[in-house]
């Protein structure tokens, strides 16, 4: 799933190609799952003819600010969503597959924006793609103060809390720290690989319980939550530019024959292990991330793995991200004021493109 750095890359793409341009036309296909609370026809009508003022992101959600008094398009990629500019390959989550194509219109397209500036000779076309239909497209009058953004926690780049507030938010929880980091009502935008990277650099085991973390661990978590996200965004989420000592560069070999090359600070080979926490596979370095106080590693109790998982997630916001109307916690509300100021079961739908009258 695209995480904060990848979504910021999408927002940057829209800033580069769309800001200051008028949406001369919109082409959309019918999809009652991806289009949430709005039909594809209503989406087309709302956007057509308006000018893009800005492209912004909060957590894993990104949106366009348009001129006028109408609503603004708010988007979430889900598992496989992405953007594609006509003539270019789509911005894939990790590696671009060999079968990637610049054919137009692209497969799995949900909508295409036709953009034109005063000095442009030709229109720029940008498409939103979603193969698995787990993304969401909405219209909001005030994106920051309406769901889904209003139900999110702090954004590690836009609204990182101070150390004291961060500590309080962590210490009052008893779940594994990895599960907390994945909870979007706590840290918006942090997904699986980002959470593992944060924990690796902070030298904290993913199963360590939040309420037993030491002051030193909390300080490291606070620092790395910000630094990992900022560094990934600074290189436009280009993983070829990530530092060689990042876990991201070595974590993808589970079940494969080739060995990773990650080294410990003393030069010895690191041991990467995997464990399921918060319903997600977590990678960690055994020598550096030891389970010190939270008694979850051995799973010595008689509870089954399923029961343990339920216990771990019992006090968390569901990770699907679709609990839009959760109350906003006090810290998130305070941080959002400073700025200014997410599965339903699939159903069959008929894909239909809106008719477009265009001059040839």
Buried (B, 14 or more C-beta within 10 A) or exposed (E): BBBBBBBBBBBBBBBEBBBBBBBBBBBBBBBBBBBBEBEBEBBBBBBBBBBBBBBBBBBBBBBBBBEEEEBBBBBBBBBBBBBBBBEEBBBBBEEEEEEEEEEEBBEBBBBBBBBBBEEEEEBBBBBBBBEEBBBBBBBBEEBBBBBBBBBBBBBBBBBBBEBEBBBEBBBEBBBBBBBBBBBBBBBBBBBBBBBBBBBBBBBBBBBBBBBBBEEEBBBBBBBBBBBBBBBBBEBBBEBEEBEEBBBBBBBBBEEEEEEBEBEEEEEEEBEBEBBBBBBBEBBBBEBBBEBEEBEBEEEEEEEEEEEBBEBBBEBBBBBEBBBBEBEBBEBBEBBBEEEEEBBEEEEEBEEEBBEEEEEE
